[in-house]
Each structure stands twice: as C-alpha cells, then as structure tokens.
C-alpha cells in the first residue's frame, strides 16, 4: 500500500505526510492528499484557514520564515493517550513540545488539521519517528 494513495489514506498516513512536510520544509508533500476545502484550525489563531491553495501558500511562507530565523521545529509521530490512541503528530519548537496535531480524513482526503494543546502533547505516546528529518546524534544530544 502506498501511504500517499488518496483512496486508502488513513489518519496515520496523514500524520506521517504532515510531519514529513514540516520536517523537510516541503509543503508540496501534502498537495496530493489535501481536500480542496481543507480546514486548518489552531487554538492560537482566531480564524481558520480554509482551502488547499491557501494552506500550501501559508506553509511555504512559514517554512521560509523558519529557515530564515533558524527556529528549530521538529514533528514526531505519536498517538493520543488511552487504550485506542488516535494517530497524531507532536509539534516541537526549540526543544519544547507546543502542540498536538490531529487529522480528519474523509473520503480518502485530508479534510481537517487541528493544532492545539488538547490532548496535552506530553500525555501522548511518542514514537521517536520524525519523518523527513534526518536526525543526527548531535541534534539529539543538544
């Protein structure tokens, strides 16, 4: 199974693609899986971002800013707490877990991305897997 095959896309596949896009600073990784009317919600932003083109443009600008400022952002694959943990991603900035990212997949497309503090990132089951990020031992030790 190809994880980017939009006919079989799962929440876990979406989490992996989203993490890869952030870790590699490549928004186009998400293009094949985004619904045209994808909604991105963040507890730190008043208005939701709606539409695949708007989201891809936003990510391109965000990644450019991260590269220019040297801000260290990494995304790890995880699962929400509990017996049947839901696939998610954990957003870490400058060594601090700042958000849990949840994904809603409907009809084989990523329809919603939700960034927030619920569940708390520290309560999630971490995997140690950072798709698209070649972690070298020096980075892990700092």
LOFI-56564 format. One record per atom (N, C-alpha, C): x, y, z; residue number from 1; atom name. Coordinates in Angstrom, 3 decimals, decimal comma. Atoms other than C-alpha are relative to their C-alpha. Last residue first. Example, Ala and Ser with C-alpha at 12.3 -4.5 7.8 and 13.67 -1.06 7.14 Angstrom:
# LOFI-56564
@u:-0,820	v:-1,190	w:-0,060	resi:2	name:N
@u:13,670	v:-1,060	w:7,140	resi:2	name:CA
@u:-0,770	v:1,090	w:0,730	resi:2	name:C
@u:0,890	v:-1,190	w:0,000	resi:1	name:N
@u:12,300	v:-4,500	w:7,800	resi:1	name:CA
@u:0,900	v:1,200	w:0,000	resi:1	name:C
This chain:
# LOFI-56564
@u:0,081	v:-1,422	w:-0,392	resi:142	name:N
@u:21,612	v:19,106	w:22,349	resi:142	name:CA
@u:-1,345	v:0,353	w:0,549	resi:142	name:C
@u:-0,709	v:-0,244	w:-1,257	resi:141	name:N
@u:22,164	v:15,327	w:22,387	resi:141	name:CA
@u:-0,110	v:1,446	w:0,455	resi:141	name:C
@u:0,710	v:0,633	w:-1,114	resi:140	name:N
@u:19,518	v:14,571	w:19,767	resi:140	name:CA
@u:0,642	v:0,303	w:1,344	resi:140	name:C
@u:1,254	v:-0,711	w:-0,196	resi:139	name:N
@u:20,954	v:17,087	w:17,299	resi:139	name:CA
@u:-0,727	v:-0,565	w:1,212	resi:139	name:C
@u:-0,306	v:-1,311	w:-0,588	resi:138	name:N
@u:24,474	v:15,702	w:17,692	resi:138	name:CA
@u:-1,271	v:0,787	w:0,287	resi:138	name:C
@u:-0,174	v:0,133	w:-1,443	resi:137	name:N
@u:23,164	v:12,156	w:17,125	resi:137	name:CA
@u:0,327	v:1,332	w:0,671	resi:137	name:C
@u:-1,352	v:0,453	w:-0,251	resi:136	name:N
@u:21,859	v:13,020	w:13,688	resi:136	name:CA
@u:0,237	v:0,088	w:1,496	resi:136	name:C
@u:-0,494	v:-0,340	w:-1,326	resi:135	name:N
@u:18,206	v:13,100	w:12,940	resi:135	name:CA
@u:1,410	v:-0,535	w:0,147	resi:135	name:C
@u:-1,148	v:0,861	w:-0,248	resi:134	name:N
@u:17,477	v:13,021	w:9,237	resi:134	name:CA
@u:0,627	v:0,422	w:1,319	resi:134	name:C
@u:-1,037	v:-0,704	w:-0,756	resi:133	name:N
@u:14,067	v:14,616	w:9,282	resi:133	name:CA
@u:1,115	v:-0,978	w:0,291	resi:133	name:C
@u:-0,586	v:-1,075	w:0,791	resi:132	name:N
@u:11,620	v:13,555	w:6,610	resi:132	name:CA
@u:1,104	v:0,754	w:0,695	resi:132	name:C
@u:-0,067	v:0,170	w:1,455	resi:131	name:N
@u:9,507	v:11,521	w:9,024	resi:131	name:CA
@u:0,601	v:1,221	w:-0,698	resi:131	name:C
@u:0,094	v:-1,356	w:0,548	resi:130	name:N
@u:10,425	v:12,080	w:12,708	resi:130	name:CA
@u:0,105	v:-0,089	w:-1,527	resi:130	name:C
@u:-0,061	v:-0,015	w:1,473	resi:129	name:N
@u:9,842	v:8,741	w:14,475	resi:129	name:CA
@u:-0,301	v:1,411	w:-0,503	resi:129	name:C
@u:-1,401	v:-0,224	w:0,356	resi:128	name:N
@u:10,667	v:8,664	w:18,225	resi:128	name:CA
@u:0,207	v:0,065	w:-1,508	resi:128	name:C
@u:-0,569	v:1,107	w:0,779	resi:127	name:N
@u:7,254	v:7,079	w:18,742	resi:127	name:CA
@u:1,498	v:0,137	w:-0,236	resi:127	name:C
@u:-0,977	v:-0,413	w:1,007	resi:126	name:N
@u:5,720	v:9,232	w:21,488	resi:126	name:CA
@u:0,618	v:-1,209	w:-0,685	resi:126	name:C
@u:-0,968	v:1,083	w:0,116	resi:125	name:N
@u:2,553	v:8,186	w:23,310	resi:125	name:CA
@u:0,943	v:0,320	w:-1,145	resi:125	name:C
@u:0,099	v:0,899	w:1,155	resi:124	name:N
@u:0,733	v:11,434	w:24,061	resi:124	name:CA
@u:1,106	v:-1,044	w:0,013	resi:124	name:C
@u:0,766	v:1,189	w:-0,380	resi:123	name:N
@u:0,488	v:12,983	w:27,539	resi:123	name:CA
@u:-0,084	v:-1,031	w:-1,123	resi:123	name:C
@u:-0,791	v:0,841	w:-0,902	resi:122	name:N
@u:3,316	v:15,478	w:26,916	resi:122	name:CA
@u:-0,732	v:-1,271	w:0,416	resi:122	name:C
@u:-1,034	v:0,745	w:0,727	resi:121	name:N
@u:1,449	v:16,868	w:23,897	resi:121	name:CA
@u:0,798	v:-0,954	w:0,899	resi:121	name:C
@u:-1,320	v:-0,602	w:-0,195	resi:120	name:N
@u:-1,562	v:17,784	w:26,059	resi:120	name:CA
@u:1,083	v:-0,829	w:-0,706	resi:120	name:C
@u:-0,607	v:0,330	w:-1,271	resi:119	name:N
@u:-4,713	v:16,362	w:24,482	resi:119	name:CA
@u:1,384	v:0,639	w:0,140	resi:119	name:C
@u:0,870	v:1,035	w:-0,520	resi:118	name:N
@u:-5,698	v:19,010	w:23,882	resi:118	name:CA
@u:-0,084	v:-1,136	w:-0,998	resi:118	name:C
@u:-0,626	v:0,549	w:-1,199	resi:117	name:N
@u:-2,970	v:21,622	w:23,450	resi:117	name:CA
@u:-0,867	v:-1,082	w:0,644	resi:117	name:C
@u:0,404	v:-0,500	w:-1,298	resi:116	name:N
@u:-3,838	v:22,610	w:19,926	resi:116	name:CA
@u:0,726	v:-0,687	w:1,133	resi:116	name:C
@u:-1,162	v:-0,182	w:-0,861	resi:115	name:N
@u:-3,394	v:22,153	w:16,208	resi:115	name:CA
@u:-0,460	v:0,576	w:1,333	resi:115	name:C
@u:0,298	v:-0,741	w:-1,228	resi:114	name:N
@u:-6,305	v:20,724	w:14,203	resi:114	name:CA
@u:1,239	v:0,038	w:0,883	resi:114	name:C
@u:-1,202	v:0,050	w:-0,827	resi:113	name:N
@u:-5,886	v:19,659	w:10,561	resi:113	name:CA
@u:-0,289	v:0,880	w:1,205	resi:113	name:C
@u:-0,210	v:-0,954	w:-1,087	resi:112	name:N
@u:-9,090	v:18,931	w:8,649	resi:112	name:CA
@u:1,295	v:-0,289	w:0,736	resi:112	name:C
@u:1,030	v:-1,029	w:-0,039	resi:111	name:N
@u:-10,217	v:17,359	w:5,380	resi:111	name:CA
@u:0,239	v:1,040	w:1,094	resi:111	name:C
@u:-0,198	v:-0,702	w:-1,266	resi:110	name:N
@u:-7,237	v:15,184	w:4,470	resi:110	name:CA
@u:-0,930	v:1,204	w:0,012	resi:110	name:C
@u:-0,687	v:-1,291	w:0,061	resi:109	name:N
@u:-8,604	v:13,096	w:1,622	resi:109	name:CA
@u:0,124	v:0,590	w:1,399	resi:109	name:C
@u:-1,352	v:0,141	w:0,526	resi:108	name:N
@u:-9,550	v:9,424	w:1,182	resi:108	name:CA
@u:0,757	v:1,313	w:-0,124	resi:108	name:C
@u:0,014	v:0,285	w:1,430	resi:107	name:N
@u:-13,276	v:10,058	w:1,548	resi:107	name:CA
@u:1,382	v:-0,057	w:-0,620	resi:107	name:C
@u:1,322	v:0,427	w:0,466	resi:106	name:N
@u:-12,818	v:11,660	w:4,947	resi:106	name:CA
@u:0,070	v:-0,197	w:-1,510	resi:106	name:C
@u:-0,035	v:0,480	w:1,379	resi:105	name:N
@u:-9,561	v:12,057	w:6,839	resi:105	name:CA
@u:-1,392	v:-0,513	w:-0,350	resi:105	name:C
@u:1,255	v:0,619	w:0,387	resi:104	name:N
@u:-9,522	v:14,139	w:9,997	resi:104	name:CA
@u:0,066	v:-0,327	w:-1,486	resi:104	name:C
@u:0,330	v:0,014	w:1,425	resi:103	name:N
@u:-6,063	v:14,853	w:11,402	resi:103	name:CA
@u:-1,330	v:-0,710	w:-0,216	resi:103	name:C
@u:0,929	v:1,067	w:0,340	resi:102	name:N
@u:-4,925	v:15,815	w:14,888	resi:102	name:CA
@u:-0,458	v:0,162	w:-1,449	resi:102	name:C
@u:0,649	v:-0,236	w:1,282	resi:101	name:N
@u:-1,869	v:17,882	w:15,783	resi:101	name:CA
@u:-0,831	v:-1,232	w:-0,341	resi:101	name:C
@u:0,422	v:1,290	w:0,518	resi:100	name:N
@u:-0,722	v:18,083	w:19,409	resi:100	name:CA
@u:-0,778	v:0,306	w:-1,273	resi:100	name:C
@u:1,339	v:0,315	w:0,494	resi:99	name:N
@u:1,080	v:21,301	w:20,089	resi:99	name:CA
@u:-0,146	v:-1,472	w:-0,346	resi:99	name:C
@u:0,942	v:-1,116	w:-0,019	resi:98	name:N
@u:3,985	v:23,078	w:21,771	resi:98	name:CA
@u:-1,410	v:-0,372	w:-0,448	resi:98	name:C
@u:1,228	v:0,479	w:0,639	resi:97	name:N
@u:6,500	v:20,415	w:22,788	resi:97	name:CA
@u:-1,051	v:1,089	w:0,111	resi:97	name:C
@u:1,184	v:0,011	w:-0,855	resi:96	name:N
@u:9,635	v:22,412	w:23,654	resi:96	name:CA
@u:-1,202	v:-0,522	w:-0,790	resi:96	name:C
@u:-0,098	v:0,988	w:-1,068	resi:95	name:N
@u:13,082	v:21,780	w:22,140	resi:95	name:CA
@u:-1,193	v:-0,104	w:0,924	resi:95	name:C
@u:-1,135	v:-0,327	w:-0,859	resi:94	name:N
@u:13,188	v:24,961	w:20,043	resi:94	name:CA
@u:0,046	v:-0,892	w:1,237	resi:94	name:C
@u:-0,738	v:-1,171	w:0,463	resi:93	name:N
@u:9,773	v:24,176	w:18,637	resi:93	name:CA
@u:1,048	v:0,360	w:1,038	resi:93	name:C
@u:-1,011	v:-0,438	w:-0,961	resi:92	name:N
@u:8,175	v:20,748	w:18,906	resi:92	name:CA
@u:0,730	v:1,194	w:-0,590	resi:92	name:C
@u:-0,790	v:-1,113	w:0,519	resi:91	name:N
@u:4,975	v:19,799	w:17,102	resi:91	name:CA
@u:0,897	v:0,504	w:1,120	resi:91	name:C
@u:-0,383	v:-0,919	w:-1,060	resi:90	name:N
@u:3,611	v:16,384	w:18,055	resi:90	name:CA
@u:0,941	v:1,041	w:-0,587	resi:90	name:C
@u:-1,376	v:-0,473	w:0,136	resi:89	name:N
@u:1,737	v:14,439	w:15,402	resi:89	name:CA
@u:0,253	v:0,968	w:1,149	resi:89	name:C
@u:-0,153	v:-1,448	w:-0,044	resi:88	name:N
@u:-1,381	v:12,346	w:15,809	resi:88	name:CA
@u:1,462	v:0,347	w:-0,277	resi:88	name:C
@u:-1,245	v:-0,515	w:0,571	resi:87	name:N
@u:-2,710	v:8,828	w:15,394	resi:87	name:CA
@u:0,020	v:1,530	w:0,051	resi:87	name:C
@u:0,191	v:-0,482	w:1,374	resi:86	name:N
@u:-5,626	v:8,128	w:17,774	resi:86	name:CA
@u:1,345	v:0,493	w:-0,539	resi:86	name:C
@u:-0,574	v:-1,284	w:0,369	resi:85	name:N
@u:-4,961	v:6,107	w:20,892	resi:85	name:CA
@u:-0,156	v:0,311	w:-1,481	resi:85	name:C
@u:0,092	v:-0,048	w:1,465	resi:84	name:N
@u:-7,286	v:3,153	w:21,459	resi:84	name:CA
@u:0,508	v:1,342	w:-0,499	resi:84	name:C
@u:-0,089	v:1,350	w:0,542	resi:83	name:N
@u:-6,328	v:2,346	w:25,060	resi:83	name:CA
@u:-0,007	v:-0,024	w:-1,523	resi:83	name:C
@u:1,150	v:0,883	w:-0,125	resi:82	name:N
@u:-5,720	v:5,924	w:26,062	resi:82	name:CA
@u:0,201	v:-1,311	w:-0,723	resi:82	name:C
@u:0,026	v:0,928	w:-1,136	resi:81	name:N
@u:-3,402	v:8,780	w:25,263	resi:81	name:CA
@u:-1,256	v:-0,870	w:-0,011	resi:81	name:C
@u:0,639	v:-0,623	w:-1,156	resi:80	name:N
@u:-3,210	v:10,228	w:21,753	resi:80	name:CA
@u:-0,058	v:-1,015	w:1,142	resi:80	name:C
@u:1,393	v:0,420	w:-0,146	resi:79	name:N
@u:-0,747	v:8,572	w:19,425	resi:79	name:CA
@u:-0,559	v:0,682	w:1,238	resi:79	name:C
@u:0,388	v:0,440	w:-1,335	resi:78	name:N
@u:2,587	v:9,862	w:18,155	resi:78	name:CA
@u:-1,418	v:-0,555	w:-0,049	resi:78	name:C
@u:1,226	v:0,784	w:0,065	resi:77	name:N
@u:4,552	v:10,781	w:15,029	resi:77	name:CA
@u:-0,305	v:-0,520	w:1,404	resi:77	name:C
@u:-0,109	v:1,425	w:-0,309	resi:76	name:N
@u:7,166	v:13,455	w:15,695	resi:76	name:CA
@u:-1,367	v:-0,662	w:-0,133	resi:76	name:C
@u:1,307	v:0,630	w:-0,184	resi:75	name:N
@u:7,442	v:16,929	w:14,215	resi:75	name:CA
@u:0,206	v:-1,504	w:0,121	resi:75	name:C
@u:0,028	v:1,417	w:0,375	resi:74	name:N
@u:10,522	v:19,084	w:14,538	resi:74	name:CA
@u:-1,387	v:-0,539	w:0,285	resi:74	name:C
@u:1,321	v:0,622	w:-0,083	resi:73	name:N
@u:10,965	v:22,851	w:14,566	resi:73	name:CA
@u:0,132	v:-1,441	w:-0,467	resi:73	name:C
@u:-0,071	v:1,459	w:0,071	resi:72	name:N
@u:14,297	v:24,549	w:15,315	resi:72	name:CA
@u:-1,397	v:-0,597	w:0,236	resi:72	name:C
@u:0,809	v:0,618	w:-1,048	resi:71	name:N
@u:13,984	v:28,249	w:14,519	resi:71	name:CA
@u:-0,017	v:-1,512	w:-0,205	resi:71	name:C
@u:-0,740	v:1,084	w:-0,630	resi:70	name:N
@u:16,834	v:29,293	w:12,245	resi:70	name:CA
@u:-0,746	v:-0,658	w:1,147	resi:70	name:C
@u:-0,222	v:-0,304	w:-1,418	resi:69	name:N
@u:15,167	v:32,616	w:11,512	resi:69	name:CA
@u:0,823	v:-1,070	w:0,710	resi:69	name:C
@u:-0,682	v:-1,285	w:-0,170	resi:68	name:N
@u:15,478	v:32,421	w:7,717	resi:68	name:CA
@u:0,354	v:0,277	w:1,460	resi:68	name:C
@u:-1,364	v:0,103	w:0,525	resi:67	name:N
@u:14,675	v:28,701	w:7,546	resi:67	name:CA
@u:0,781	v:1,292	w:0,214	resi:67	name:C
@u:-0,762	v:0,892	w:-0,872	resi:66	name:N
@u:11,667	v:29,015	w:9,827	resi:66	name:CA
@u:1,451	v:-0,102	w:-0,455	resi:66	name:C
@u:-0,290	v:-0,729	w:-1,234	resi:65	name:N
@u:10,417	v:32,022	w:7,859	resi:65	name:CA
@u:0,835	v:-0,854	w:0,951	resi:65	name:C
@u:-1,001	v:-1,004	w:0,351	resi:64	name:N
@u:10,678	v:30,129	w:4,570	resi:64	name:CA
@u:0,419	v:0,783	w:1,248	resi:64	name:C
@u:-1,269	v:0,709	w:0,092	resi:63	name:N
@u:8,838	v:27,204	w:6,149	resi:63	name:CA
@u:1,133	v:0,950	w:-0,376	resi:63	name:C
@u:-0,422	v:0,415	w:-1,341	resi:62	name:N
@u:6,024	v:29,508	w:7,242	resi:62	name:CA
@u:1,362	v:-0,684	w:-0,052	resi:62	name:C
@u:-0,474	v:-1,192	w:-0,716	resi:61	name:N
@u:5,764	v:31,168	w:3,825	resi:61	name:CA
@u:0,534	v:-0,359	w:1,387	resi:61	name:C
@u:-1,208	v:-0,449	w:0,702	resi:60	name:N
@u:5,553	v:27,805	w:2,026	resi:60	name:CA
@u:0,593	v:1,227	w:0,702	resi:60	name:C
@u:-1,124	v:0,847	w:-0,402	resi:59	name:N
@u:3,104	v:26,570	w:4,680	resi:59	name:CA
@u:1,295	v:0,424	w:-0,678	resi:59	name:C
@u:-0,351	v:-0,301	w:-1,389	resi:58	name:N
@u:0,767	v:29,532	w:4,148	resi:58	name:CA
@u:1,224	v:-0,807	w:0,428	resi:58	name:C
@u:-0,678	v:-1,308	w:0,013	resi:57	name:N
@u:0,822	v:29,054	w:0,369	resi:57	name:CA
@u:0,467	v:0,384	w:1,403	resi:57	name:C
@u:-1,332	v:0,236	w:0,578	resi:56	name:N
@u:0,002	v:25,342	w:0,808	resi:56	name:CA
@u:0,801	v:1,302	w:-0,071	resi:56	name:C
@u:-0,825	v:0,708	w:-0,983	resi:55	name:N
@u:-2,848	v:26,241	w:3,173	resi:55	name:CA
@u:1,410	v:-0,248	w:-0,539	resi:55	name:C
@u:-0,315	v:-0,925	w:-1,091	resi:54	name:N
@u:-4,340	v:28,886	w:0,873	resi:54	name:CA
@u:0,928	v:-0,668	w:1,012	resi:54	name:C
@u:-0,971	v:-0,981	w:0,510	resi:53	name:N
@u:-4,129	v:26,517	w:-2,094	resi:53	name:CA
@u:0,426	v:0,971	w:1,090	resi:53	name:C
@u:-1,322	v:0,615	w:0,188	resi:52	name:N
@u:-5,767	v:23,679	w:-0,122	resi:52	name:CA
@u:1,037	v:1,007	w:-0,507	resi:52	name:C
@u:-0,379	v:0,180	w:1,401	resi:51	name:N
@u:-8,677	v:25,734	w:1,142	resi:51	name:CA
@u:1,427	v:-0,506	w:-0,158	resi:51	name:C
@u:0,811	v:0,918	w:0,791	resi:50	name:N
@u:-9,703	v:27,118	w:4,530	resi:50	name:CA
@u:0,484	v:-0,007	w:-1,447	resi:50	name:C
@u:-0,504	v:-0,118	w:1,365	resi:49	name:N
@u:-7,532	v:28,678	w:7,248	resi:49	name:CA
@u:-0,747	v:-1,046	w:-0,817	resi:49	name:C
@u:-0,471	v:1,220	w:0,652	resi:48	name:N
@u:-9,480	v:29,017	w:10,477	resi:48	name:CA
@u:0,524	v:0,337	w:-1,393	resi:48	name:C
@u:0,763	v:0,488	w:1,146	resi:47	name:N
@u:-9,729	v:32,454	w:12,049	resi:47	name:CA
@u:0,626	v:-1,269	w:-0,566	resi:47	name:C
@u:1,428	v:-0,300	w:-0,118	resi:46	name:N
@u:-8,615	v:33,441	w:15,558	resi:46	name:CA
@u:-0,810	v:-0,635	w:-1,117	resi:46	name:C
@u:0,400	v:-0,878	w:1,100	resi:45	name:N
@u:-5,207	v:31,737	w:15,550	resi:45	name:CA
@u:-1,517	v:0,180	w:0,060	resi:45	name:C
@u:-0,751	v:-1,249	w:-0,114	resi:44	name:N
@u:-3,521	v:30,248	w:18,638	resi:44	name:CA
@u:-0,364	v:1,001	w:-1,093	resi:44	name:C
@u:0,505	v:-0,723	w:-1,167	resi:43	name:N
@u:-6,045	v:27,411	w:19,089	resi:43	name:CA
@u:0,680	v:1,349	w:0,166	resi:43	name:C
@u:-1,026	v:-0,108	w:-1,023	resi:42	name:N
@u:-5,249	v:26,354	w:15,569	resi:42	name:CA
@u:-0,552	v:0,788	w:1,162	resi:42	name:C
@u:0,396	v:-0,716	w:-1,204	resi:41	name:N
@u:-7,649	v:25,122	w:12,925	resi:41	name:CA
@u:1,148	v:-0,022	w:0,993	resi:41	name:C
@u:-1,092	v:0,075	w:-0,965	resi:40	name:N
@u:-6,800	v:24,156	w:9,372	resi:40	name:CA
@u:-0,382	v:0,889	w:1,177	resi:40	name:C
@u:0,106	v:-1,021	w:-1,054	resi:39	name:N
@u:-9,770	v:23,400	w:7,120	resi:39	name:CA
@u:1,137	v:-0,246	w:0,994	resi:39	name:C
@u:-0,635	v:0,344	w:-1,270	resi:38	name:N
@u:-9,313	v:21,511	w:3,835	resi:38	name:CA
@u:-0,116	v:1,183	w:0,966	resi:38	name:C
@u:0,528	v:-0,872	w:-1,047	resi:37	name:N
@u:-11,769	v:22,671	w:1,155	resi:37	name:CA
@u:0,565	v:-0,347	w:1,376	resi:37	name:C
@u:0,031	v:-1,380	w:0,503	resi:36	name:N
@u:-9,916	v:21,270	w:-1,857	resi:36	name:CA
@u:-0,437	v:0,985	w:1,077	resi:36	name:C
@u:1,300	v:-0,285	w:0,595	resi:35	name:N
@u:-9,188	v:18,134	w:0,189	resi:35	name:CA
@u:0,030	v:1,449	w:-0,480	resi:35	name:C
@u:0,880	v:-1,035	w:-0,532	resi:34	name:N
@u:-5,484	v:17,706	w:0,768	resi:34	name:CA
@u:-1,322	v:0,061	w:-0,742	resi:34	name:C
@u:0,952	v:0,559	w:-0,961	resi:33	name:N
@u:-3,828	v:14,360	w:-0,022	resi:33	name:CA
@u:-0,987	v:1,028	w:0,541	resi:33	name:C
@u:0,834	v:1,090	w:0,513	resi:32	name:N
@u:-1,922	v:15,109	w:-3,242	resi:32	name:CA
@u:-1,080	v:-0,491	w:0,968	resi:32	name:C
@u:0,910	v:-0,335	w:1,102	resi:31	name:N
@u:-0,755	v:18,579	w:-2,086	resi:31	name:CA
@u:-0,870	v:-1,174	w:-0,453	resi:31	name:C
@u:1,406	v:0,111	w:-0,395	resi:30	name:N
@u:0,699	v:17,462	w:1,244	resi:30	name:CA
@u:-0,984	v:0,178	w:-1,152	resi:30	name:C
@u:0,235	v:1,382	w:-0,423	resi:29	name:N
@u:4,230	v:16,719	w:0,045	resi:29	name:CA
@u:-1,482	v:-0,203	w:0,307	resi:29	name:C
@u:0,581	v:0,731	w:1,132	resi:28	name:N
@u:4,052	v:20,096	w:-1,734	resi:28	name:CA
@u:-0,216	v:-1,478	w:0,302	resi:28	name:C
@u:1,462	v:0,058	w:-0,052	resi:27	name:N
@u:4,558	v:21,832	w:1,616	resi:27	name:CA
@u:-0,620	v:-0,847	w:-1,105	resi:27	name:C
@u:0,502	v:0,213	w:1,358	resi:26	name:N
@u:8,259	v:20,891	w:1,740	resi:26	name:CA
@u:-1,526	v:-0,125	w:0,002	resi:26	name:C
@u:0,367	v:-1,345	w:0,486	resi:25	name:N
@u:10,107	v:22,136	w:4,824	resi:25	name:CA
@u:-0,478	v:-0,058	w:-1,445	resi:25	name:C
@u:-0,778	v:-0,231	w:1,220	resi:24	name:N
@u:11,587	v:18,613	w:5,260	resi:24	name:CA
@u:-0,224	v:1,397	w:-0,577	resi:24	name:C
@u:-1,409	v:0,314	w:-0,271	resi:23	name:N
@u:10,444	v:18,294	w:8,883	resi:23	name:CA
@u:0,901	v:0,257	w:-1,199	resi:23	name:C
@u:-0,604	v:-0,935	w:-0,959	resi:22	name:N
@u:7,169	v:20,118	w:8,269	resi:22	name:CA
@u:1,494	v:-0,255	w:0,182	resi:22	name:C
@u:0,039	v:-1,348	w:0,595	resi:21	name:N
@u:6,216	v:18,216	w:5,099	resi:21	name:CA
@u:0,669	v:1,010	w:0,928	resi:21	name:C
@u:-1,037	v:-0,057	w:1,034	resi:20	name:N
@u:7,348	v:14,898	w:6,612	resi:20	name:CA
@u:0,060	v:1,401	w:-0,608	resi:20	name:C
@u:-1,297	v:-0,060	w:-0,688	resi:19	name:N
@u:5,256	v:15,505	w:9,730	resi:19	name:CA
@u:1,132	v:0,120	w:-1,015	resi:19	name:C
@u:-0,084	v:-1,334	w:-0,597	resi:18	name:N
@u:2,208	v:16,281	w:7,589	resi:18	name:CA
@u:1,342	v:0,183	w:0,706	resi:18	name:C
@u:-0,215	v:-0,966	w:1,088	resi:17	name:N
@u:2,767	v:13,161	w:5,441	resi:17	name:CA
@u:0,180	v:1,410	w:0,567	resi:17	name:C
@u:-1,356	v:0,219	w:0,532	resi:16	name:N
@u:3,194	v:10,970	w:8,537	resi:16	name:CA
@u:0,299	v:1,010	w:-1,099	resi:16	name:C
@u:-0,963	v:-0,465	w:-1,006	resi:15	name:N
@u:0,115	v:12,418	w:10,244	resi:15	name:CA
@u:1,428	v:-0,123	w:-0,520	resi:15	name:C
@u:0,055	v:-1,464	w:0,010	resi:14	name:N
@u:-1,943	v:11,975	w:7,056	resi:14	name:CA
@u:1,002	v:0,579	w:0,990	resi:14	name:C
@u:-0,669	v:-0,442	w:1,223	resi:13	name:N
@u:-0,833	v:8,347	w:6,767	resi:13	name:CA
@u:0,055	v:1,524	w:-0,061	resi:13	name:C
@u:-1,438	v:0,220	w:-0,210	resi:12	name:N
@u:-1,810	v:7,794	w:10,411	resi:12	name:CA
@u:0,795	v:0,446	w:-1,232	resi:12	name:C
@u:-0,484	v:-1,076	w:-0,868	resi:11	name:N
@u:-5,212	v:9,391	w:9,811	resi:11	name:CA
@u:1,498	v:-0,143	w:0,254	resi:11	name:C
@u:0,445	v:0,132	w:-1,377	resi:10	name:N
@u:-5,687	v:6,958	w:6,920	resi:10	name:CA
@u:0,477	v:1,217	w:0,796	resi:10	name:C
@u:-0,619	v:-0,867	w:-0,988	resi:9	name:N
@u:-5,464	v:7,450	w:3,154	resi:9	name:CA
@u:-0,626	v:-0,200	w:1,380	resi:9	name:C
@u:-0,167	v:0,789	w:-1,216	resi:8	name:N
@u:-6,678	v:4,465	w:1,151	resi:8	name:CA
@u:0,619	v:0,813	w:1,129	resi:8	name:C
@u:1,187	v:0,840	w:-0,163	resi:7	name:N
@u:-8,082	v:6,184	w:-1,948	resi:7	name:CA
@u:0,076	v:-0,817	w:1,283	resi:7	name:C
@u:1,109	v:-0,694	w:-0,652	resi:6	name:N
@u:-5,582	v:9,039	w:-1,623	resi:6	name:CA
@u:-1,255	v:-0,858	w:0,172	resi:6	name:C
@u:1,130	v:0,347	w:0,862	resi:5	name:N
@u:-2,615	v:6,771	w:-2,329	resi:5	name:CA
@u:-1,256	v:0,549	w:0,655	resi:5	name:C
@u:0,485	v:-1,218	w:0,635	resi:4	name:N
@u:0,086	v:8,656	w:-0,371	resi:4	name:CA
@u:-1,128	v:-0,270	w:-0,989	resi:4	name:C
@u:0,658	v:-0,860	w:-0,972	resi:3	name:N
@u:0,678	v:5,781	w:2,046	resi:3	name:CA
@u:-0,534	v:1,295	w:-0,606	resi:3	name:C
@u:-0,688	v:-1,288	w:0,072	resi:2	name:N
@u:1,295	v:3,427	w:-0,946	resi:2	name:CA
@u:-0,686	v:0,959	w:0,966	resi:2	name:C
@u:0,836	v:-1,187	w:0,000	resi:1	name:N
@u:0,000	v:0,000	w:0,000	resi:1	name:CA
@u:0,874	v:1,241	w:0,000	resi:1	name:C
